[in-house]
Amino acid sequence: MRFILPKEDHFFDYLEQQAALAHEGALALAKLDSDPVAEVKDAVHAIEKRGDKVSHELEDALGKTFVTPIDREDLHKTASDASNKQIALLGKTTALLAETVPCLRSNDYTKIRDAIRQMKIFEKEGDTIYRATMREMFADASLDARSLIREKEVLEILENAIDTCEDVGEFLANLAVKNG
């Protein structure tokens, strides 16, 4: 039956582009220790915009394609699953952190405190995503143990990264109070 139906390989292109952009984003974030914060922020933001564009193109293609190489629901889930939500949340949190660090220079405790409050909201959102996904995964009898462990590890790493950003934000707030 597969040889009769049209081959729609461009869906794999979208998924591969998203994976490449996620990696590019991680590499851009890793430059925080060597490049100016503003440059890193701009680079991550540009990568995020490109990722959004790919996601929109995938959604449009799903709407126009009758036969897909992977089940349509699985394609959508792969493109927008919990790890992607956590990655996006991590991007927001690290962007906020990058905007907040310069406030130390001016001892702008109000801006730091407001940023920390927002980071706490992001962290709670990350917790919610993590817990809900864990419940779903453990309830899914079709998920094999290896996949369950792999997915759980990825989500834990992302959740820990978001938690670490909140910890750094708390440290910044303490520095501002101590030295302000």
C-alpha positions as CSV (number, residue, x, y, z in Angstrom):
1,M,0.0,0.0,0.0
2,R,2.9,2.4,0.8
3,F,4.2,2.3,-2.8
4,I,0.8,3.6,-4.1
5,L,0.5,6.5,-1.7
6,P,2.5,9.8,-2.2
7,K,5.7,10.1,-0.3
8,E,5.6,13.2,2.0
9,D,9.2,13.3,3.3
10,H,9.1,17.0,4.1
11,F,7.6,16.2,7.5
12,F,10.9,14.6,8.4
13,D,12.7,17.8,7.2
14,Y,10.6,19.9,9.7
15,L,11.3,17.6,12.6
16,E,15.0,17.5,11.7
17,Q,15.1,21.3,11.5
18,Q,13.5,21.6,14.9
19,A,16.1,19.2,16.4
20,A,18.9,21.2,14.8
21,L,17.4,24.5,16.1
22,A,17.2,23.1,19.6
23,H,20.8,22.1,19.4
24,E,21.8,25.5,18.0
25,G,19.9,27.2,20.8
26,A,21.7,25.1,23.4
27,L,25.1,26.1,21.8
28,A,24.0,29.7,21.8
29,L,23.1,29.5,25.5
30,A,26.5,27.9,26.3
31,K,28.2,31.1,25.1
32,L,26.8,33.0,28.1
33,D,30.2,32.5,29.8
34,S,32.2,34.0,27.0
35,D,30.0,36.4,24.9
36,P,28.2,39.5,25.9
37,V,24.8,38.8,27.4
38,A,23.0,41.0,24.9
39,E,24.6,39.1,21.9
40,V,23.6,35.7,23.4
41,K,20.1,36.9,24.1
42,D,19.7,38.2,20.5
43,A,21.1,34.9,19.1
44,V,18.7,32.8,21.2
45,H,15.8,35.0,20.3
46,A,16.6,34.7,16.6
47,I,16.8,30.9,16.9
48,E,13.5,30.8,18.8
49,K,11.8,32.8,15.9
50,R,13.2,30.3,13.4
51,G,11.9,27.5,15.5
52,D,8.4,29.1,15.6
53,K,8.5,29.5,11.8
54,V,9.3,25.8,11.4
55,S,6.5,24.8,13.8
56,H,4.0,26.9,11.8
57,E,5.2,25.4,8.5
58,L,4.7,21.9,10.0
59,E,1.2,22.8,11.2
60,D,0.3,24.2,7.8
61,A,1.7,21.1,6.0
62,L,-0.3,18.8,8.3
63,G,-3.5,20.7,7.3
64,K,-2.8,20.3,3.6
65,T,-1.5,16.7,3.5
66,F,-3.9,13.8,3.1
67,V,-1.3,11.0,3.7
68,T,1.6,11.5,6.0
69,P,4.6,9.2,6.5
70,I,4.0,9.1,10.3
71,D,0.6,9.2,11.9
72,R,-0.6,12.8,12.0
73,E,-1.2,12.8,15.8
74,D,2.3,11.4,16.4
75,L,3.9,14.1,14.1
76,H,2.1,16.8,16.1
77,K,3.0,15.2,19.4
78,T,6.7,14.9,18.3
79,A,6.7,18.6,17.3
80,S,5.0,19.9,20.4
81,D,5.6,17.5,23.3
82,A,6.5,18.3,26.8
83,S,10.2,18.5,26.2
84,N,9.6,21.2,23.6
85,K,7.5,23.1,26.1
86,Q,10.2,22.8,28.7
87,I,12.9,24.0,26.2
88,A,10.7,27.0,25.4
89,L,10.2,27.7,29.1
90,L,14.0,27.4,29.7
91,G,14.5,29.9,26.9
92,K,12.2,32.4,28.5
93,T,13.8,31.8,31.9
94,T,17.3,32.2,30.7
95,A,16.3,35.3,28.7
96,L,14.9,36.8,31.8
97,L,18.0,35.9,33.7
98,A,20.1,37.6,31.0
99,E,18.1,40.7,31.3
100,T,18.3,40.7,35.1
101,V,22.0,40.3,35.6
102,P,22.8,43.9,34.3
103,C,20.5,45.2,37.1
104,L,23.2,44.3,39.6
105,R,25.4,47.0,38.2
106,S,22.8,49.7,39.0
107,N,21.5,48.0,42.2
108,D,18.0,48.0,40.8
109,Y,16.5,45.7,43.4
110,T,13.0,46.4,42.2
111,K,13.7,45.0,38.7
112,I,15.6,42.1,40.1
113,R,12.7,41.3,42.5
114,D,10.2,41.5,39.7
115,A,12.3,39.2,37.5
116,I,12.6,36.7,40.4
117,R,8.8,36.6,40.8
118,Q,8.5,35.9,37.1
119,M,11.2,33.2,37.3
120,K,9.2,31.6,40.1
121,I,6.1,31.5,37.8
122,F,8.2,29.9,35.1
123,E,9.6,27.4,37.5
124,K,6.1,26.4,38.8
125,E,4.9,26.1,35.1
126,G,7.9,23.8,34.5
127,D,6.9,21.7,37.6
128,T,3.3,21.5,36.3
129,I,4.5,20.3,32.8
130,Y,6.9,17.8,34.4
131,R,4.3,16.3,36.8
132,A,1.6,16.1,34.2
133,T,3.9,14.4,31.7
134,M,5.1,12.0,34.2
135,R,1.6,11.0,35.1
136,E,0.7,10.5,31.4
137,M,3.9,8.5,30.7
138,F,3.5,6.2,33.6
139,A,-0.2,5.7,32.7
140,D,0.6,4.8,29.1
141,A,0.9,1.0,29.0
142,S,2.2,1.1,25.4
143,L,5.4,3.0,26.5
144,D,8.3,0.6,26.9
145,A,10.6,0.9,29.9
146,R,13.6,2.2,27.9
147,S,11.5,5.0,26.3
148,L,10.0,5.9,29.7
149,I,13.4,6.2,31.3
150,R,14.9,8.2,28.4
151,E,11.9,10.6,28.3
152,K,11.9,11.0,32.1
153,E,15.7,11.8,32.1
154,V,15.3,14.4,29.4
155,L,12.4,16.1,31.2
156,E,14.3,16.0,34.5
157,I,17.4,17.6,33.0
158,L,15.2,20.4,31.6
159,E,13.3,20.8,34.8
160,N,16.6,21.0,36.8
161,A,17.9,23.6,34.3
162,I,14.8,25.8,35.0
163,D,15.2,25.3,38.7
164,T,18.8,26.3,38.5
165,C,17.8,29.6,36.7
166,E,15.4,30.3,39.6
167,D,18.3,29.6,42.1
168,V,20.6,32.0,40.2
169,G,17.8,34.6,40.3
170,E,17.5,34.2,44.0
171,F,21.2,34.6,44.4
172,L,21.1,37.8,42.3
173,A,18.3,39.1,44.6
174,N,20.4,38.3,47.7
175,L,23.4,40.1,46.1
176,A,21.4,43.2,45.4
177,V,20.1,43.3,48.9
178,K,23.5,42.7,50.4
179,N,25.3,45.2,48.3
180,G,22.5,47.7,47.7
